[in-house]
Amino acid sequence: MAMRPILIAPDPRLKQKSTPVEVFDADLQCLIDDMFETMYAAPGIGLAAIQVGVAKRLLVIDISREDEEKAPRVFINPEIVWTSEGELSTYEEGCLSVPEQYAEVQRPSRVRVSYRDRDGEAHEEEMEGLLATCIQHEMDHLEGILFVDHLSLARRSMLMRKLAKSRKFARV
């Protein structure tokens, strides 16, 4: 396993659409393991492959709390097949690719997702709460969408200016 650098906005690679995973091999397993190591070290609760520069439809999630046993989840080629469009929830979201910036984002409170696990086995699962929010956030990355893209132009501009300013000071 190895830590991989996380792309930081406004890196243009974060805006590209990811392609489906077609081969389930040792290289994919290595990427998955590297993504978990990178996510846990960051620390974060979700990471899409594009955030480490790999434009594949793959994401990892672990929403367990610090005082709980780790519960790593792998989602390959995920697709939302149903949402509770009338039922929305709001979470304060952050992103490893938009470090130290947070904003409230409204999303469907429940989703049904079809996906493959790390062994290529097909699953379909209904999710709610933090898991539903997290999977929608990470799946947005697969389409080149960041959580800030859900905000008003004024709010998004303010957060991106703050990010640029914090990165500028970090280099000094």
N, C-alpha and C positions, 0 to 999 in steps of 0.2 A: 504494500500500500504506500501511497505517496500523496502528500499534500499538493494540490494544484492551485495556481493563482486564480483568484476570482476576478472576473471582468467588472469594472466599475463604470457606471454611466458617466458620460455619454458615449462610451465605446460603441461604435456602429454595429459590432457583431451581436450586441444584445437586441438589435432591432430585426435580425433576420429570422425567418421561419425555419424551424427544425424539420428534418426529414425523418420518416419512420425508421425504426430499428428493424433490420431484416435478418441479421445474423446473430444468433445467441452463442457466442464462443468465449474463449478465455480472455480475449481483449475486452469484451463487454463486461465480464465479471471483474476484471481489473479496474475498469472505469468506474463501475458501481462502488467498489471498495474505496477507490480514491475519493469519490464524491462524498461518501460517508465520512471519511477521515477529514476532508476539507470542511464539510458542514459542521461536524462536531467541534473542530478546532476554532471555527470562526467566532463565536458559536452561533448556530442558527437551527431552525426547525425544518427547513426545506431547502432544496437546491436542485435546479434544473441543469442538465448537461451543458446547455448553451452558456451558462454562467461561468463554466470553466473552459469555454472555447470550443466545445464539441456540439455541433448543430444536429443532434439526434433527439428524438422524442423520448426522453428518459428523464425521470426525476426521482429523487429520494426525499423521504419525509420521516421525521421522528418527532412527534408532538408530546412525548413523555416529559414529565417535569424532572427537575434536577434530583429530587428525592425519590424518584421511581426508577425501576429497571428500564433500560433502553428498549425501545420498541421500533426498530428500523423497518421501514416499508419502502418497497421499490415499485415504481409504476412505469411500465414501458408501453409506448404507443397508447397513452390514455385518451379516452374520448368521453365527453359528458353526453349521456344519452337522455337525461331528464334533469330539470331544475324546478325548484319550488318558486317559480317566478313571482308569485304574489306574496310569498313569505321571504322577507329580506332580513339580513342581520348586518350589523355594522361592527367592524373590528378596527382597532388601530393597527395598521400594518407597517412593517418595515421590510427591508430587503438587504441582503448581503451585497448586492450590486449598487445599492443606493445607501451606503453606510451612514448610520446615525441620523437618518431622516425618517420621520413617522407621520402618518396621516390616517384619518378615518376613511375607510372604503366600505361601501355598501355592496353586498353581493347576495345571491340567493342563499337562504339559510340551509337548504338541503339540496344535494345533488346525487344522481346515480351515475357512476363512472364504470366504463368497461376498460380493462387494461390487461396487460400480461405481467407476470411476476418475473423475477430474475432468471427463472428456469424456462420461461416461455409459456407457462401455463396461463390459460385465459380465466379471467374473473370478471364479475360484475358486482358492484357493491354500492349500497346507499350510504351516504355520509352526511353528517350534520355537525354543527358547532365548529370548533377550531379546525378539525380535520377537513370539513367542507370548504372553509375559507382558505386553508393552506393549499389544498389541491387546486382550487381555482386560481390562486395567486401563482403557483408554480406552472400550471398549464398555460397561463397567460404568457409566460416566458417562451414557451414553445411556439407561440405565434408572434413573438417579437414585441410583446406588450409588457411594460413595467407598471407597478402599482400606481406610480405617479400619473400615468396616462388616464387613470380613472378620475383624476381631480380636475377642478376648473383650471383654465389656462393660467390665471393669476396665482393660484395656490401651487401649481406645478412649477411655474417659473421661480417662485420664491424658494421652494425646496431645492431646485437645481442650482440656484445661485448660492444657497447655503452650502450645498455639497461642494461646489467649485471653490468656494472660499475656504472650507475646511481642508480640502485637498491641497490648496495653495500653501496654507500654513503648515501642513504636515511635511511639505517638501523643504521648508526653510530650516 
